[in-house]
Amino acid sequence: MNHPEEPAEAEPLSDLKKGQNTSRGIYAIAGGVMLFAFGALVAGVIHSHGEQADTSKSAPADGKIAFTPPPESKIPDGPGGDSIRHGMAIFRNTGTEAAQYVGNGLTCSNCHLDAGRKPLSAPMWSAWVSYPQYRSKNKKMNSMEDRLNGCFSYSMNGQGSPSGGPPPKGDPIYTDLEAYFHWLATGAATGAKLEGAGFLKLKKTPLGYDRLRGQVVYQQHCAECHADDGQGRTDLNSRSIFPPLWGPHSYNWGAGMTQVNNAAGFIKVNMPLGAGNTLTDQQAWDVAAWIDSQERPKDPRQKGSVADNAKAFHNKEQSFYGKTVDGHLLGTGTPPAH
Amino acid sequence: MSDDRRPVDERFEPYEPRRRVPLPVYWIAIALAIWGTLTLWRDAHAGFIAGRQRGDEAAADTRRAAAPGADLFLARCSSCHQPDGSGIAGAVPPLAGSPLVKADPSVVVRILLRGIDGPITVAGQHFDGHMPSFASVLDDDQLARIATYVRARFGDNASAVSPSDVAAARAWAAGHPGPWRGGDEIRAALMPLLEPQPAYVASLIAAPDPSILALVQHGTGGGWSCASCHGDLGEGHGDAPRIAGLSSPYLLAQLRAFAGGARTSDAMAPVATSLADAQKIALASYYSQLATPSASVPALQGALDRGEALALDGDSAKGIPACFSCHGSSGFGVAPAFPPIAAQQPAYTAGRLAGFARQAKQGSHALMPSVAARLDDADRRAIADYLATLPPVPTGTAPPAEQH
């Protein structure tokens, strides 16, 4: 009698146990998953905390798209790749690869740092997706070739080159440079507002800019590399390491960099090289004014007097062109470089 | 209470009541299991990607093997002569179309071994030639591969060069120490039909004062001598830097900084303090004129390809500019503020970079602290080891041959 009773008694007990075990199992699994999720969350927070400062700084402010150009190792083989590589060689070593059309001691990559890759130093991947473009500078629709023609005319001072001007229309120099830009912009959307495009538009300061305050900044932060006289420095083979900022071997009065606002935006982010964003906005404005209030090769567009040319081309610019500084009328130009 | 009423069971065996495993133990076990599975899966995935990368590298190796010397040319020659061999107008002669490249194979090899320090005319263009000697940093096989590649690519498929050719040229160069004195000496010794070359004008280097040589070898009495740490010829050792061939203004500025405390070093402070200023000037001048072969070798297990990338191109993602963008082509320095960094002792370079990073932590916004702060330990070792593989700055006076 006892025997049959026992299972009868045990059965409801084991049912209860089973029920308890099932719910315990569910609690165990759910708890385990939640613990893992919580752990992953904590680890994620700790991990991202270190990068927080950077990501918040580079977060797209006004719906601009982040973009990174492909690495050099991804340049394809074959004739297309050769054109890209030659474009890159022209960009880095302009005075040799386009010797006929360069009238100063600069290369493209002196201002478009990192061979045209660095954000906020007018990178070429952002330029590529913004052309053709209407430019008030020459009041017409500009193709990329037109734009490059302008670079050679002004920033590279084509008037002082062996050929006396920029490369002629259709020159392979343009094609190869464009091949390089096109490749750099691989994956960028046409016409997109890319993060890091152009130069920084530096906000005006209450004090405005002052060239003599800038002279002090220059001596402290720039002269070690670009020399007191702004003529840059070379290595023992006379190869230019730090580019000349004014004088006969620098950009001429038609270049965009003669506008103090452009130079200030470039300097703020990129200079001193390797220690960008260490100057205050005020220092960047002032030192840009010091650099851009020095004489340099004349504006190739000048037909009449400096005053006429100032009215025709420099009217709306923040520029020292046509102003008299220390008794010297800026814009008269430097003697041709040897 | 009810237990008390139970009869004593004779067969009773004492036992530990089975306690249920607490739920948190299950939680932890399950969480760990999920984490373990995920990690295993990720590792397997990484292994798959690494395998693919190894495949890519093998393909790159095959490509390199197809043109032996191409990788060496890119690493050793292209930063000055450019990847396409076009050189730099007014600064570095072109290889493409150069008669020296097409000539007898011994010409290229002997130039690679001795370097050039004097004016040279190539294809009608005049250059103030300063090319380093690769004798102390590349072996016969590497030099043979570079010479073969350069001659094939830029010299109209000129004949190959073998390691034994290089060995023979090395034996010859041992009797001809120091760099070629410009194109003039090359023309006279090797290529009488070369275009007319500018005359070499020896720069007037005063023989060092015997008192300075005594200072170098024996010190000021009490203090260490220069040679006891920096070597007989300023080649450096361990964390004592190579000082041969550094510019005189730079060396003088450092000696004065050690003496004044602006640059701290337990080893250098007492030495620099004990030197009179005139002695500092003379020592700076003496060491700036020494063209000592490199005695530096990679010693820090740094990744050489990472070091090369940082030196030539920097790392824009980390905001690190190329070393050479300020320290000049191949790290030969830009006077007066940027010293040569090529052929520097790796322990010194890495230590100096770490020191700059400390200055940044203490609030310095100066150039080198700003840059060094973005380098981690692996980057510092990579740069230091890479720079140790470079040839020394090609200027100054060769040490007497018998000292080696």
Chai-1 contact restraints between the chains, C-beta under 6 A:
chainA,res_idxA,chainB,res_idxB,connection_type,confidence,min_distance_angstrom,max_distance_angstrom,comment,restraint_id
A,Y27,B,L23,contact,1.0,0.0,6.0,A-B,restraint_1
A,A28,B,L23,contact,1.0,0.0,6.0,A-B,restraint_2
A,A28,B,Y26,contact,1.0,0.0,6.0,A-B,restraint_3
A,G31,B,W27,contact,1.0,0.0,6.0,A-B,restraint_4
A,G32,B,W27,contact,1.0,0.0,6.0,A-B,restraint_5
A,G32,B,I30,contact,1.0,0.0,6.0,A-B,restraint_6
A,G32,B,A31,contact,1.0,0.0,6.0,A-B,restraint_7
A,L35,B,W27,contact,1.0,0.0,6.0,A-B,restraint_8
A,L35,B,A31,contact,1.0,0.0,6.0,A-B,restraint_9
A,F36,B,A31,contact,1.0,0.0,6.0,A-B,restraint_10
A,F36,B,I34,contact,1.0,0.0,6.0,A-B,restraint_11
A,A89,B,D84,contact,1.0,0.0,6.0,A-B,restraint_12
A,N93,B,Q82,contact,1.0,0.0,6.0,A-B,restraint_13
A,G95,B,A89,contact,1.0,0.0,6.0,A-B,restraint_14
A,T96,B,S86,contact,1.0,0.0,6.0,A-B,restraint_15
A,T96,B,I88,contact,1.0,0.0,6.0,A-B,restraint_16
A,T96,B,A89,contact,1.0,0.0,6.0,A-B,restraint_17
A,A99,B,A89,contact,1.0,0.0,6.0,A-B,restraint_18
A,D114,B,S316,contact,1.0,0.0,6.0,A-B,restraint_19
A,K118,B,S316,contact,1.0,0.0,6.0,A-B,restraint_20
A,E224,B,A337,contact,1.0,0.0,6.0,A-B,restraint_21
A,R233,B,V334,contact,1.0,0.0,6.0,A-B,restraint_22
A,D235,B,G328,contact,1.0,0.0,6.0,A-B,restraint_23
A,D235,B,S329,contact,1.0,0.0,6.0,A-B,restraint_24
A,D235,B,F332,contact,1.0,0.0,6.0,A-B,restraint_25
A,D235,B,V334,contact,1.0,0.0,6.0,A-B,restraint_26
A,L236,B,H130,contact,1.0,0.0,6.0,A-B,restraint_27
A,L236,B,F332,contact,1.0,0.0,6.0,A-B,restraint_28
A,L236,B,T395,contact,1.0,0.0,6.0,A-B,restraint_29
A,N237,B,A91,contact,1.0,0.0,6.0,A-B,restraint_30
A,N237,B,V92,contact,1.0,0.0,6.0,A-B,restraint_31
A,N237,B,H130,contact,1.0,0.0,6.0,A-B,restraint_32
A,S238,B,G90,contact,1.0,0.0,6.0,A-B,restraint_33
A,S238,B,A91,contact,1.0,0.0,6.0,A-B,restraint_34
A,S238,B,D128,contact,1.0,0.0,6.0,A-B,restraint_35
A,R239,B,I88,contact,1.0,0.0,6.0,A-B,restraint_36
A,R239,B,A91,contact,1.0,0.0,6.0,A-B,restraint_37
A,R239,B,S329,contact,1.0,0.0,6.0,A-B,restraint_38
A,I241,B,G328,contact,1.0,0.0,6.0,A-B,restraint_39
A,I241,B,V334,contact,1.0,0.0,6.0,A-B,restraint_40
A,P272,B,L367,contact,1.0,0.0,6.0,A-B,restraint_41
A,L273,B,P321,contact,1.0,0.0,6.0,A-B,restraint_42
A,G274,B,P321,contact,1.0,0.0,6.0,A-B,restraint_43
A,G274,B,L367,contact,1.0,0.0,6.0,A-B,restraint_44
A,G274,B,S370,contact,1.0,0.0,6.0,A-B,restraint_45
A,G274,B,V371,contact,1.0,0.0,6.0,A-B,restraint_46
A,A275,B,L367,contact,1.0,0.0,6.0,A-B,restraint_47
A,A275,B,S370,contact,1.0,0.0,6.0,A-B,restraint_48
A,T278,B,H365,contact,1.0,0.0,6.0,A-B,restraint_49
